Amino acid sequence: MASRFVDRAVIQVAAGDGGNGCASVHREKFKPLGGPDGGNGGNGGDVLLVVDPNVHTLLDFHFRPHASAGNGKQGQGSHRAGAAGQTLELKVPDGTVVLGEDGEVLADLIGPGTTFVAAQGGRGGLGNAALASKARKAPGFALLGEPGQSRSLVLELRSVADVGLVGFPSAGKSSLISVLSAARPKIADYPFTTLVPNLGVVTAGDTVFTMADVPGLIPGASEGRGLGLDFLRHIERCAVLVHVVDCATYEPGRDPLSDVDALEEELARYTPGLGGDLAERPRVVVLNKVDVPEAAELAELVRPDLEARGLPVFEVSTATRKGLRELSYALGTIVEKYRAEQPAPTAERIVLRPQAVDEAGFTIEPDPEEPGGFIVHGGRPERWIRQTDFGNDEAVGYLADRLNRLGVEEALAKLGAEPGCPVTIGAVTFDWQPSTPGVATYFAGRGTDVRLEATGRVSAAERKEARRIRRDGVPEDEVEGEDE
């Protein structure tokens, strides 16, 4: 079975979810209330894209487009933190470009070991030991782990080659790369013999460079005709483009000058995804198959016209090896010049931008779908919503305290929010009830909050137990036969 070359793939990546924190109280003989000892949840694993020089195609992603990292484990008592989720590393070829769903270039992975975080794992939730304070000495809740990032990415392979060979089908590009390098592409005398880009390494004196032949281009390639649109991206990184012209073609209406003009028009229409302009790249014209007498005569005829355009011209024959040495050294010189003109790599500078003192960290806007409602946007409020267990009243009260300290309640009041109006934060909508600062005022017992009594979520038995805990400081399960 022949191997397949895949240079574009759409993948779905999902990082691991963070583990939930643990709500636990240390208990042992003679220490009925040993304090909170719930551990934190483990962080979810990341999904990483790593350049591997032994990988040359995106074929694996074509058959397995879904990838998921491991989830973090839940924390446990006795201050035992949950294990972190397993990070997943996906091997990609050198020259892989990562794009988002909207086509934005997220990363250009060049060089072995280059790494890109395709999906960030969720953070583990804090256990109640980390949430203890003077107001809440033994919190009856813990924070939930955050979900891992999930998104769709497009991977495109753009060959890392110094020289790109372009030309009509059967112009001799594959033959040329086979005699200049150790590459062994398929060679035949019918159009579109080459269905995948071939890459070869060429040595010219002290200069070593890579050469890629792009599958045959035809007029309209930049608009999707033939194979051109699929493989034009492989010449985006090239330092020099080589027009390989078949001087021995018998097709009517074809000649070297018209072939070069047609290819130049397609290159001008193509817009590189990585920026830059292909029209600015150096050009070299190779008049191929001059071992045929008629082709040699035609090459001599058109050479002055091509040189008048400022294009270096080389007459070669892959069959007799004529002109190949001169061509390889000329390409080596152009590549060396291009490399010398490139800016030297500089160390990456990390720019720290401290948050302004008066920066609220959130914004509030009217809800267009709920009359009188509001939507709160912000990294911290939305993260806190994801971390909250809404089945635990004390956890909900803790969320209210955090939002109050951040200034959300004050901002809502200034915007004219009325009690009971719908307020949306992240994926949760709730009826806003203003409160006043003072956590200790609301804390009744583990897992409860007196501010939620009006909603009916706190039972009479829970309120009785909360009052007795505040009076005696001993949970009911530690006292036998006591009745208030």
HUGIUR-V231514 format. One record per pair of residues at least 4 apart in sequence whose C-alpha atoms are under 6 Angstrom apart, sorted by sequence separation. I is the first residue (numbers start at 0). J is the second residue. If there is no record, write none. Layout:
BEGIN
I&J + I&J
END
This chain:
BEGIN
60&64 + 75&79 + 98&102 + 99&103 + 131&135 + 132&136 + 176&180 + 202&206 + 220&224 + 227&231 + 298&302 + 306&310 + 316&320 + 403&407 + 412&416 + 423&427 + 467&471 + 468&472 + 26&31 + 98&103 + 108&113 + 131&136 + 177&182 + 202&207 + 219&224 + 220&225 + 223&228 + 289&294 + 305&310 + 316&321 + 402&407 + 403&408 + 411&416 + 423&428 + 443&448 + 452&457 + 468&473 + 74&80 + 98&104 + 131&137 + 177&183 + 201&207 + 289&295 + 315&321 + 366&372 + 389&395 + 422&428 + 442&448 + 26&33 + 74&81 + 97&104 + 98&105 + 201&208 + 220&227 + 221&228 + 315&322 + 365&372 + 366&373 + 422&429 + 441&448 + 25&33 + 73&81 + 97&105 + 200&208 + 201&209 + 220&228 + 365&373 + 366&374 + 421&429 + 441&449 + 25&34 + 72&81 + 97&106 + 200&209 + 364&373 + 421&430 + 24&34 + 25&35 + 72&82 + 96&106 + 199&209 + 364&374 + 420&430 + 24&35 + 25&36 + 71&82 + 96&107 + 127&138 + 199&210 + 216&227 + 244&255 + 363&374 + 419&430 + 420&431 + 23&35 + 24&36 + 71&83 + 198&210 + 363&375 + 419&431 + 23&36 + 71&84 + 95&108 + 198&211 + 362&375 + 418&431 + 419&432 + 23&37 + 70&84 + 94&108 + 127&141 + 197&211 + 362&376 + 418&432 + 22&37 + 69&84 + 94&109 + 126&141 + 197&212 + 361&376 + 21&37 + 69&85 + 93&109 + 196&212 + 361&377 + 21&38 + 125&142 + 182&199 + 196&213 + 360&377 + 68&86 + 124&142 + 20&39 + 68&87 + 124&143 + 180&199 + 20&40 + 124&144 + 180&200 + 194&214 + 19&40 + 123&144 + 169&190 + 180&201 + 193&214 + 444&465 + 18&40 + 46&68 + 122&144 + 168&190 + 443&465 + 18&41 + 122&145 + 168&191 + 17&41 + 44&68 + 121&145 + 17&42 + 44&69 + 121&146 + 17&43 + 121&147 + 290&316 + 16&43 + 43&70 + 120&147 + 283&310 + 285&312 + 289&316 + 15&43 + 43&71 + 283&311 + 284&312 + 285&313 + 286&314 + 287&315 + 288&316 + 15&44 + 42&71 + 119&148 + 285&314 + 287&316 + 14&44 + 41&71 + 118&148 + 14&45 + 41&72 + 14&46 + 40&72 + 40&73 + 40&74 + 39&74 + 38&74 + 38&75 + 55&92 + 37&75 + 38&76 + 54&92 + 37&76 + 51&90 + 36&76 + 38&78 + 40&80 + 41&81 + 43&83 + 44&84 + 48&88 + 50&90 + 51&91 + 36&77 + 37&78 + 38&79 + 39&80 + 40&81 + 41&82 + 42&83 + 43&84 + 44&85 + 45&86 + 46&87 + 47&88 + 48&89 + 49&90 + 50&91 + 51&92 + 239&280 + 241&282 + 246&287 + 36&78 + 38&80 + 41&83 + 44&86 + 47&89 + 49&91 + 50&92 + 239&281 + 240&282 + 241&283 + 242&284 + 243&285 + 244&286 + 245&287 + 50&93 + 239&282 + 241&284 + 242&285 + 244&287 + 381&424 + 221&265 + 381&425 + 163&210 + 168&215 + 247&294 + 161&209 + 162&210 + 163&211 + 164&212 + 165&213 + 167&215 + 221&269 + 246&294 + 372&420 + 374&422 + 160&209 + 161&210 + 163&212 + 166&215 + 167&216 + 372&421 + 373&422 + 374&423 + 375&424 + 160&210 + 166&216 + 372&422 + 5&56 + 6&57 + 4&56 + 5&57 + 5&58 + 8&61 + 12&65 + 14&67 + 15&68 + 18&71 + 20&73 + 21&74 + 23&76 + 99&152 + 393&446 + 10&64 + 11&65 + 12&66 + 13&67 + 14&68 + 15&69 + 16&70 + 17&71 + 18&72 + 19&73 + 20&74 + 21&75 + 98&152 + 392&446 + 393&447 + 10&65 + 12&67 + 15&70 + 18&73 + 98&153 + 391&446 + 392&447 + 393&448 + 97&153 + 392&448 + 97&154 + 96&154 + 52&111 + 96&155 + 51&111 + 95&155 + 50&111 + 95&156 + 50&112 + 94&156 + 49&112 + 50&113 + 94&157 + 49&113 + 94&158 + 49&114 + 94&159 + 48&114 + 48&115 + 47&115 + 47&116 + 47&117 + 46&117 + 163&234 + 46&118 + 45&118 + 45&119 + 163&237 + 170&244 + 45&120 + 157&232 + 158&233 + 162&237 + 170&245 + 44&120 + 157&233 + 161&237 + 162&238 + 166&242 + 43&120 + 160&237 + 161&238 + 162&239 + 163&240 + 164&241 + 165&242 + 166&243 + 43&121 + 162&240 + 42&121 + 42&122 + 42&123 + 41&123 + 40&123 + 40&124 + 39&124 + 39&125 + 39&126 + 38&126 + 37&126 + 37&127 + 37&128 + 36&128 + 35&128 + 35&137 + 14&118 + 17&121 + 20&124 + 22&126 + 14&119 + 15&120 + 16&121 + 17&122 + 18&123 + 19&124 + 20&125 + 21&126 + 22&127 + 14&120 + 17&123 + 20&126 + 22&139 + 22&140 + 22&141 + 21&141 + 20&141 + 20&142 + 20&143 + 19&143 + 203&327 + 19&144 + 203&328 + 206&331 + 18&144 + 17&144 + 17&145 + 16&145 + 16&146 + 16&147 + 15&147 + 14&147 + 14&148 + 13&148 + 13&149 + 12&149 + 12&150 + 11&150 + 11&151 + 10&151 + 10&152 + 175&317 + 9&152 + 9&153 + 8&153 + 8&154 + 7&154 + 7&155 + 6&155 + 6&156 + 143&386 + 142&386 + 143&387 + 142&387 + 140&394 + 134&439 + 139&445 + 138&445 + 139&446
END
